Amino acid sequence: MSFGGPFLIAPLTSMLGIRAGMTVSVHHAPEGFLEALAPLPEGVALLHDSKTGLDVQVLFASKKTELVEKLGPLTRGMAVTGAIWVCFPTNAEAPQAPSEDFVRLAALEMGLTDTKKLMLDPAWTALKLQWKPSRLRPDLPSVRA
């Protein structure tokens, strides 16, 4: 499996929003993914797990049940401005494989919304999840001169 290649227009770390000094966690990565992240930006801490403060988390989920089980704990570990990339099989026809819509609905249940979509390679697609804004932007005042 070849992550990146012609599918990405920038380095994988850049596309995932991994910048210098961030804390990053990767869960259930397929073979070759961690190698594709190298070299990491300066000062990036690649942690297996953390209770809080993770800037970027990447979860590979090939089953709906796996996604539902892992998403809750991952949201508790997010930094306020953090993100979770949920990676799911691109063309999975198996009924237990999560679809893009399933990932979105699971995210909404956790108070997250998707902000970006990325095709990692022919087999994996990813959605970037972040905290949903608590309230809408106020309307502009209707002032007339």
C-alpha positions in Angstrom: 0.0 0.0 0.0 1.4 3.4 -1.0 0.1 6.3 1.0 0.4 9.7 -0.7 2.0 9.3 -4.1 -0.1 11.0 -6.9 -3.1 11.3 -4.6 -1.6 14.1 -2.5 -0.4 17.5 -3.7 1.6 18.1 -0.5 3.4 15.9 2.1 1.1 13.7 4.1 1.9 15.5 7.3 1.0 18.8 5.8 -2.3 17.5 4.4 -3.2 16.1 7.8 -2.4 19.4 9.5 0.5 18.1 11.5 2.8 21.0 12.4 5.9 21.6 14.5 5.4 21.0 18.2 2.1 19.1 18.0 1.1 16.0 19.8 -0.1 13.2 17.4 -1.7 9.8 17.9 -2.3 7.1 15.3 -4.6 4.1 15.9 -4.8 0.9 13.9 -2.6 2.2 11.1 -2.2 -0.1 8.1 1.3 -1.2 6.9 3.2 1.7 5.4 1.2 4.6 7.0 3.7 5.5 9.7 6.6 5.4 7.2 4.6 7.7 4.9 4.5 10.3 7.8 8.3 10.5 8.0 9.9 12.8 8.4 7.7 14.4 11.1 8.0 18.2 11.6 10.4 19.3 14.3 9.2 18.7 17.9 6.2 16.5 16.9 5.5 14.0 19.7 4.0 10.7 18.3 2.1 9.2 21.2 0.3 5.9 21.4 -2.3 7.3 23.7 -3.0 10.3 25.9 -5.8 11.4 28.2 -6.0 15.0 26.9 -4.4 17.5 24.7 -3.9 15.7 21.5 -3.7 18.0 18.5 -4.1 15.4 15.7 -5.4 11.9 16.0 -5.7 9.5 13.1 -8.0 6.5 13.4 -8.3 3.7 10.8 -11.6 1.9 11.1 -12.7 -0.9 8.8 -15.8 -1.8 10.8 -18.6 0.4 12.1 -18.5 -1.1 15.6 -14.8 -0.3 15.8 -15.5 3.3 14.8 -18.3 3.7 17.4 -16.2 2.1 20.2 -13.1 4.3 19.5 -14.6 7.7 18.6 -15.9 8.5 22.2 -12.5 8.0 23.9 -10.7 9.8 21.1 -12.9 12.9 21.5 -12.1 13.0 25.2 -8.4 13.1 24.3 -8.7 16.0 21.8 -7.3 19.4 22.4 -9.9 22.1 22.1 -8.6 23.1 18.7 -7.6 19.5 17.9 -8.8 17.2 15.1 -9.5 13.5 14.5 -9.0 12.1 11.1 -11.3 9.0 10.7 -10.0 6.9 7.8 -12.3 4.3 6.3 -12.2 2.0 3.3 -12.8 3.9 0.1 -14.8 1.4 -1.9 -15.9 -1.1 0.8 -19.0 -3.0 -0.1 -19.1 -5.0 3.1 -22.1 -4.1 5.2 -20.0 -3.7 8.4 -17.6 -1.2 6.8 -18.3 2.5 7.6 -19.3 4.8 4.8 -18.7 8.5 4.6 -22.3 9.2 5.8 -21.9 6.8 8.7 -18.7 8.6 9.9 -20.5 12.0 9.7 -23.5 10.7 11.7 -21.3 9.2 14.3 -19.3 12.4 14.6 -22.5 14.5 15.0 -23.5 12.2 17.9 -20.2 13.2 19.6 -20.6 16.9 19.0 -18.1 16.9 16.1 -18.5 18.0 12.5 -16.5 17.1 9.4 -14.4 19.9 8.0 -12.3 18.3 5.3 -12.1 15.2 3.1 -8.9 13.6 2.0 -8.1 10.5 -0.2 -5.1 9.0 1.4 -4.6 6.3 -1.3 -6.8 4.1 -3.4 -8.0 2.1 -0.4 -8.5 4.7 2.3 -10.4 7.9 2.5 -10.4 10.2 5.5 -12.7 12.8 7.1 -11.3 15.5 9.4 -13.5 15.9 12.5 -13.5 18.9 14.8 -15.6 20.3 17.5 -18.9 21.7 16.2 -19.3 25.4 17.0 -21.6 25.8 20.0 -23.6 28.6 18.4 -24.0 30.2 15.0 -22.4 33.4 14.0 -24.7 36.3 14.8 -26.5 38.0 11.9 -25.3 41.3 10.7 -27.3 44.2 12.1 -29.8 45.7 9.6 -28.7 49.3 9.8 -29.6 51.8 7.2 -27.9 55.0 6.5 
